[in-house]
Amino acid sequence: MLEKLFKLKQNQTSLKQEAMAGLTTFMTMAYIIFVNPMMLADAGMDHGAVFVATCLATAVGCIVMGLMANYPIALAPGMGLNAFFTYTVVGEMGYSWETALGAVFLSGICFLILSLVRIREWIVNSIPMSLRIGIAAGIGLFLALIGLKSAGIVVASPATLVTMGDITAFPAVMAVLGFFLIIAMVQRGMKSAVILSILIITGLGLLFGDVHYNGIVSMPPSIAPTFMQMDLSQVFEVTMLSVVFAFLFVDLFDTSGTLVAVAQRGGFLDENNRLPRLNRALTADSLATIAGAALGTSTTTSYIESTAGVSAGGRTGLTAVVVGLLFILALFVSPLAGMIPAYATAGTLFYVAILMMSGLVHVEWEDLTEAAPVVIVCILMPLTFSIATGIALGIISYAAIKLLTGRFSDLNIGVLVLAAMFVAKFIYA
């Protein structure tokens, strides 16, 4: 059955090799079961229910990807998208988390339609590469700011907006130590560096009496507080449509970039440098987002951590299925997830920021018409505390700068339409 489903011999792999690759991927991305519930709880959602939704949405996404597209690509609620959900849509714009879930659900439907009608390529290609790099880096800086804020390293200031907090306080010291541990372990080639850092810092919190022990294993909490709670009544408002677009936009490029990176690492590209079964992979991704919204979590997307499993020998969808099954087993460690303090995950956010900013090396810094919009996105996304605002201002600035410098050939109809839409949003919304 496995041979028929995943073509193991054809892909020169085995059950043991795929299982080890799945375990490797799981260990590199299991931090999401601790980070995501904590972040969405800030939006007023039930921590236990989000924990279950996170595990189930990840399991569904991985298994669907494995069976439908036969790629060793794992999916889970996306970092950055969960921050946008909590701190922008709910925190800044004032929508309820139920409405935010409705926006995630609608963005998943839109993504599914785009995947089925094969116009994704036009949308992706219409956005300049420099802006795609800038958006990823901006989200990284946004996550870094959230991590610094949660650890008390950066605090509000009436005089300077932000300033340094008490870096000798226990949460700040633990956050810094956790970050250093991740860097040291990653540099030494340890695949489970992130989750080990979280567990070590939580253990130190227990040792010093800052964290209370609640057990390790139990039956999963109820998912009822978040299951099918999305509210679609406001998602067609002008302001909310921009939110839906932001969810769709970030997921689209995050998924595209991840698929290309994993395909290059695993040698899955064909002779024309194209990924076979691309639409199946995109369809699986969109279905995972729809399922995740129904279960009660933010946008589910493909994870770059999948490259760890590919490096360990993963070649087929069986790797992704193994990851999904391991996340189902993770449902039974909810007491541990409930003990994780915010400072234990702060270092993780900063580490993810480093990964997301690495693409800046590919920006054409000598060309100011390319570099300036990237800097605008990177700076304004964290400072406005909004991924959507950063994307909008980046696209507007790109179009304006190219027009004013006479670089009309660098523009296309997609960028011009998007820029006009965002200008109208700022004027009338």
Buried (B, 14 or more C-beta within 10 A) or exposed (E): EEEEBBBBEEBEBBEEBBBBBBBBBBBBBBBBBBBBBBBBBBBEBBBBBBBBBBBBBBBBBBBBBBBBBBBBBBBBBBBBBBBBBBBBBBBBBEBBBBBBBBBBBBBBBBBBEBBEEEEBEEBBEBBBEBBBBBBBBBBBBBBBBBBBBBBBBBEEEEEEEEEEBEBEBBBBBBBBBBBEBBBEBBEEEBBBBBBBBBBBBBEBBBEEEBBEEEEEEBEBBEBEBBBEBBBBEBBEBEBBBBBBBBBBBBBBBBBBBBBBBBBBBBEBEEEEEEBBBBBBBBBBBBBBBBBBBBBBBBBBBBBBBBBBBBBBBBBBBBBBBBBBBBBBEBBBBBBBBBBBBBBBBBBBBBBBBBBBBEBBEEBEEEEEBBBBBBBBBBBBBBBBBBBBBBBBBBBBBBBBBBBEEEEEEBBEEBBBEBBEBBBEBEEEE
